[in-house]
């Protein structure tokens, strides 16, 4: 295969990840620009010296704004991945067929003696490796959620205390911040939006279509068709 063909094959084979990864970096950059502008406006109102772009990128205010969104996204995927093992929605491509509720058989999941030649190596084992690998996607999302939520709490208390110091108030401890309205308001306002988005996607995909998308049923599929991708 020629190098040009290899490059074209790589981009085509990974275009979904690469496109959204690039879009993430672009949007993160614009968020940093807008966030710094807003932060400097607040400093100007308080009669304080403004900060440059590099200092803002290292600030707790930027960190907490980023991580509070990350943790809600990973929570959404964690709940969705584990929830759809048992929870079903008639007619939704986001749901398994109604008769497949639960973890399914080893044969259906190509595990143990039913693993194929091209199956991941741990799928064919019959010990803790199989148990771990069979839940690895959900566990990874749970770990990312907990880590980003921890990062939000650490950066959040720093930003919260910075604001309190500017207002000549006493800083609070990390444990006190975990019980504060600021921490839970930041968390819950993101959680509710993610849960609403999942519920809307599950029910709207029953009746609406997007031609060519695996998140949609085929345009001509019946509304009652469940677990069918376009």
C-alpha positions in Angstrom: 0.0 0.0 0.0 1.3 3.4 -0.9 1.9 5.9 1.9 -0.8 8.2 0.5 -3.3 5.4 0.6 -2.2 4.4 4.1 -2.8 8.0 5.3 -6.2 8.1 3.6 -7.1 4.8 5.1 -6.1 6.0 8.6 -8.1 9.2 8.4 -11.1 7.5 7.0 -11.0 4.7 9.5 -10.7 7.1 12.5 -12.6 10.2 11.2 -15.2 10.1 13.9 -12.7 10.2 16.7 -10.4 12.6 15.0 -13.1 15.0 14.0 -14.7 15.2 17.4 -11.3 15.4 19.1 -10.3 18.3 16.9 -13.6 20.0 17.5 -13.1 19.5 21.3 -9.7 21.3 21.1 -11.2 24.2 19.1 -14.1 24.7 21.4 -11.9 24.4 24.4 -9.7 27.2 23.0 -12.7 29.4 22.4 -14.0 28.7 25.9 -10.6 29.8 27.3 -10.7 33.0 25.3 -14.3 33.8 26.4 -13.7 32.7 30.0 -10.6 34.9 30.3 -12.6 37.9 29.0 -15.4 37.3 31.5 -12.9 36.8 34.4 -11.1 40.0 33.6 -14.3 41.9 33.4 -15.0 40.7 37.0 -11.6 41.8 38.1 -12.1 45.2 36.5 -15.3 45.7 38.3 -13.6 44.9 41.6 -10.7 47.3 40.7 -8.1 44.5 40.5 -5.3 43.8 38.0 -6.3 41.7 35.0 -4.5 38.5 34.1 -2.9 37.4 30.9 -4.1 34.3 28.9 -1.4 32.0 30.2 -2.2 32.8 33.8 -5.9 32.2 33.1 -5.2 28.8 31.6 -3.5 27.8 34.9 -6.2 29.3 37.1 -8.7 27.4 39.2 -11.6 29.3 37.5 -10.8 27.8 34.1 -10.2 24.4 35.6 -13.5 24.3 37.5 -15.4 25.5 34.4 -13.9 22.7 32.3 -14.1 19.8 34.8 -17.6 20.5 35.9 -18.7 19.7 32.3 -16.5 16.7 31.9 -17.8 14.9 35.0 -21.4 15.3 33.9 -20.6 13.9 30.4 -18.8 10.9 31.9 -21.7 10.4 34.4 -24.1 10.4 31.5 -22.3 7.6 29.6 -21.7 5.6 32.8 -25.3 5.6 33.7 -26.4 5.0 30.1 -24.0 2.1 29.6 -25.0 0.3 32.8 -28.6 1.3 32.6 -29.2 -0.1 29.1 -28.2 -3.5 30.3 -31.7 -3.8 31.9 -33.7 -0.7 31.0 -35.5 -0.8 27.6 -37.5 1.5 25.4 -39.8 0.0 22.8 -39.0 1.3 19.4 -35.7 3.0 20.2 -32.4 2.1 18.5 -30.8 3.3 21.7 -32.4 0.2 23.4 -31.8 -3.5 23.1 -34.6 -5.6 21.8 -37.1 -6.3 24.6 -36.3 -10.0 24.8 -32.6 -9.4 25.5 -32.8 -7.5 28.9 -30.0 -8.4 31.2 -26.4 -9.4 30.7 -27.3 -12.1 28.0 -25.7 -15.5 27.6 -22.0 -16.3 26.9 -23.0 -17.5 23.5 -24.7 -14.1 22.6 -21.7 -12.2 24.1 -19.0 -14.5 22.4 -17.4 -15.2 25.8 -15.6 -18.2 27.2 -16.0 -21.2 25.0 -18.0 -19.1 22.5 -15.1 -16.7 21.9 -14.0 -16.4 18.2 -10.6 -16.2 16.7 -10.9 -12.5 16.4 -12.4 -11.9 19.9 -10.3 -9.9 22.4 -8.0 -12.3 24.3 -9.6 -11.7 27.7 -13.1 -12.5 26.4 -12.1 -16.1 26.0 -10.8 -16.5 29.6 -13.0 -17.8 32.4 -11.5 -15.9 35.4 -11.3 -12.4 36.8 -10.0 -11.1 33.5 -13.2 -12.0 31.7 -15.3 -10.5 34.5 -13.3 -7.3 34.4 -13.2 -7.0 30.6 -16.9 -7.6 30.2 -17.6 -4.5 32.3 -14.5 -2.5 31.3 -16.3 0.2 29.3 -18.7 1.1 32.1 -16.0 1.0 34.7 -13.8 3.2 32.6 -16.6 5.8 32.4 -17.2 5.5 36.1 -13.5 6.1 36.8 -13.3 9.1 34.5 -16.4 10.5 36.2 -15.0 10.1 39.7 -11.6 11.6 38.7 -13.1 14.6 36.9 -15.6 15.1 39.8 -12.6 15.1 42.2 -10.8 17.5 39.9 -13.9 19.7 39.9 -14.0 19.7 43.7 -10.4 20.6 44.1 -10.4 23.4 41.5 -13.8 24.5 42.7 -12.7 25.1 46.3 -9.7 27.0 45.0 -11.9 29.2 42.8 -14.5 29.6 45.6 -11.8 30.6 48.2 -10.2 33.0 45.7 -13.6 34.8 45.4 -14.0 34.8 49.2 -10.6 36.3 49.7 -11.3 39.1 47.2 -14.5 39.8 49.2 -12.4 39.7 52.5 -14.1 36.5 53.7 -12.5 33.5 55.4 -11.6 30.6 53.1 -13.4 27.2 53.6 -11.8 23.8 53.7 -12.2 21.2 51.0 -14.6 19.1 53.1 -16.7 22.1 53.8 -16.8 23.0 50.2 -18.1 19.5 49.3 -21.2 20.3 51.4 -21.6 23.8 49.9 -24.4 25.0 47.7 -21.8 26.2 45.1 -20.4 22.7 44.6 -23.8 21.0 44.3 -25.2 23.7 42.1 -22.3 23.3 39.7 -22.8 19.5 39.7 -26.6 19.2 39.6 -27.1 21.8 36.9 -25.0 19.7 34.6 -26.4 16.3 35.6 -30.0 17.3 35.0 -29.2 18.5 31.4 -27.4 15.3 30.6 -30.2 13.1 31.9 -32.8 15.1 29.9 -30.7 14.7 26.8 -30.5 10.9 27.2 -34.3 10.7 27.8 -35.1 12.9 24.8 -32.8 10.9 22.5 -34.3 7.6 23.7 -37.9 8.6 23.0 -37.4 10.9 20.0 -35.5 8.2 18.1 -38.6 6.0 18.3 -40.5 8.3 15.9 -37.9 10.5 14.2 -35.2 9.4 11.7 -31.8 10.5 10.5 -30.8 8.8 7.3 -27.4 7.1 7.4 -26.8 7.6 11.1 -26.3 4.5 13.3 -28.0 6.5 16.1 -31.2 6.3 14.0 -33.3 3.4 12.7 -33.7 3.1 8.9 -36.0 5.7 7.6 -38.6 3.1 6.7 -38.4 1.1 9.9 -41.5 0.7 12.0 -41.9 2.8 15.1 -42.1 -0.3 17.2 -38.8 -1.7 15.8 -36.4 -1.8 18.8 -32.6 -2.0 18.8 -32.4 -1.5 15.0 -29.7 0.8 13.7 -29.7 2.7 10.4 
